[in-house]
Amino acid sequence: MKEYKVITWKMGMTKNEARLEETLNLYSREGWDVTHISENSARIVFERDKNR
């Protein structure tokens, strides 16, 4: 079974790329995989196995 997490990316004035990379790496270490990044709504969808 899969579980999903949706976050809304809040863009700032500086270091957007570095903050995004840090956020993606943080969730990756927790076992989450990115399944979708929406350009227009700034939402990122993550997926992982629930019974890991």
Summary of the structure (lengths in Angstrom):
residues: 52
radius of gyration: 11.8
end to end distance: 9.6
largest distance: 38.6
contacts: 107
relative contact order: 0.35
helix: 27%
strand: 37%
